[in-house]
Amino acid sequence: MHSPSFHQMLAEIPMDLFDSLPRNDQRSKAGEYVAGLLGAHGRKTLRNVASQLGGQAARSQSIHHFISESSWEWEPVRRGLARRADELLGPRAWVVRPTVVPKGGGHSVGVAEYFAPQLGRTVTAQQSFGAWLVSPAAGVPVNWQLALSADWTEELRRRRARIPATSRALSPEENAGDVALRAVRARSGGPLPVVLDAPGLDPLRMVRRFGRAGVPLVQRVEQRLRLRVGPLALPGHGDVPLSAGRLVGSMRQLWRARPAAGGRSLSMAVAVALPGAPDGGREAGGQRLLVAQWPESDLSAARLWLADSRLGHAGVLRLAGLAEVVDRDDALVASRVGLRDFAGRSFQGWHRHITLASVAHLAYMRAALTTAAPHRTPLVPLLPGAG
């Protein structure tokens, strides 16, 4: 995938996504804001974005009002974004994952104490869950949910941050399930599988929720998760639950090698049951399959996935590979479009910013994956200060 130029990205901003905004000036500002995100260097703060649009104090105040205090709704924009991402990608699945953004203070909306798996420690941070439409070529985020701790639902903080009365403190499992199933229901056509790349979430709760919704689920799990296997699969252990990591290491007879970038990878799959659930959890989502994949030289780096057995070993590996596509595109594009950069105190401001940053992400991917059509007019006049 080539890195597109600034003007190629401008030409790929789908301005019709803003048709739902009620006023002409709002529709114009939406396009300007996306262009500013793509053109600004460094962190995409409101001031930095405004500097791309002329830099005057009045313009900066106008941009701040448009994002943090205006009344336009982001949900219609996200629905249009999902349709455009669907057309661009021909997606194979949804990938749902948390994003933890460390913050220096507690003023930004949603900031609380969260455990960051990638850092291995608890941090003061903002946490959100994003739903990405993904194909083997690329991924685009199209729906978001900001996690709120109980402190943020107290009356004073709720009022100051303009958090709607309908928003409440939810568990990580509830946040992940909500953002995924809202996205699934909003998309036309049959439900795509959901790849839940969030180790640590209770698998039984997720299996039950997605099973009730009729949505195939591939969930990344921790190596310490305890599972049961049949006595024929692992003789001598009876029906005693074992950690998923120990199961993988103990069942060398199931290991399979396959080519991978820079060498070979190993994988395995085994039918399992979740302890403590009637019928091992099968009543919620069918027989479960534990699938692991790791570099040939490093078993400790294995990624483990729990999935509906009907997807099969190879099918789960293909879907799990889409999480790596999101890893790549998040690292490649997130800082370019400011997905993690909103520092304001407004709940609605966060949602508007991340929605328009996702539109900027789509414009980046459209420019990277396709040749800009000659009839598209670049939005250069929106950026008097950009070069």
C-alpha positions, 0 to 999 in steps of 0.5 A, a space after each residue: 500500500 503506497 502512502 498517498 499525497 496530501 492532495 490525493 487524500 483531499 480528493 478522496 474526502 466523500 463530502 456527501 457524508 455530511 448531507 445529514 448536517 442541517 446547515 450549509 455552514 456545518 457541512 462546509 466546516 465538516 469538510 474543512 475539519 477533515 481536511 485540517 486533520 489530514 493537513 496538520 502536522 503533529 497532534 491534531 488538536 482543535 487549535 492545530 486543525 484551526 491553524 490549517 484553516 487560516 489560524 485566526 482567533 475567530 476561525 479557531 473559536 468557530 472550529 471549537 464550537 463546531 466540534 464541542 458545542 454544536 448540535 449536529 448528530 454524528 450517527 448519520 455520518 457514521 452510517 454513511 461512513 460504514 456504507 462507503 467503507 463497505 463499498 471500498 473494502 468488500 469487508 470479510 469481518 468486523 474487528 472490535 478492539 479497545 484503545 487506551 490513550 494515556 492522559 496527564 490529568 483527569 480533565 479530558 472526558 472519560 479519563 479514569 484508571 484503566 489497565 493497558 495490556 500493551 503496557 502491562 500496567 494501570 494508567 490514567 487514560 481514556 478508553 474507547 472501543 472501536 468497530 472496524 470494517 476489514 478486508 485483507 487489504 485494509 481496515 476502516 473504523 466506522 463506530 465508536 464507544 467511549 468508556 465511562 467510569 461511574 465517576 463520570 455519571 455523577 450529576 456534576 461531572 455529567 453536566 459539565 461534560 455534557 454526557 447524555 442521561 442515556 449514557 452510563 458506566 458499563 463493563 468492558 464486555 458491555 462496551 465491546 458488545 454494544 459497539 459491535 452489535 450496533 455496527 452489525 445491525 446498522 449494516 445491510 446484508 447478512 451479519 459479518 463475523 466479529 473478531 474481538 481483539 480484546 484479551 481479558 474479556 469474559 468469554 462466556 459473557 461474550 459467547 452468550 451475547 453474540 450467540 443470542 444475536 446470531 453473530 459468529 464470534 472469534 474472540 482473542 483470549 488470554 493464555 491463562 483462560 481455563 478450558 476443558 478438552 475431551 480425554 481423547 484429545 489430551 489423555 491422562 488429564 481427565 476432565 480437569 480444566 487447564 490454562 489455554 497456554 498449557 493446552 497449546 504447549 501440551 498438544 504438540 501432535 496438533 501443531 501444524 506448520 505454514 509459511 509466514 513472512 520471514 519464516 514459518 508459523 505454527 498453529 493448532 486447533 482443538 475443541 474445548 468447553 468453557 468450565 462453569 457453563 451448562 453444556 460448556 457454553 454450547 447452548 449460547 454459541 455452538 461448540 467452541 474451538 481454541 485456535 492458536 498461532 505463533 512464530 515457529 521460534 517463540 511459543 510465548 508469542 502465541 495469539 489464542 482465539 476462541 471461536 465457533 467450531 463451525 468456522 474451522 481451523 483455517 477459517 478462524 486463522 483467516 479471520 484472526 489475520 484481519 486483526 493484524 490488518 487493523 494493527 497495521 492500519 492503526 499504526 499507519 494512519 491513526 496518528 496521521 488523522 488524529 484518532 487519539 488526539 482529542 483533549 477536550 472535556 465534551 462527550 459530544 466533542 469527543 464523538 464528533 472529533 473521532 467521527 470526522 477523524 474516521 472519515 479522514 481515515 477513509 479518505 486516506 485509505 481511498 487514496 491509498 487503494 485507488 487512483 483518484 478519479 479525474 472528476 473529483 475536485 480536490 478541496 484545496 480552497 478549504 485550506 488557505 494555509 496548507 501547502 
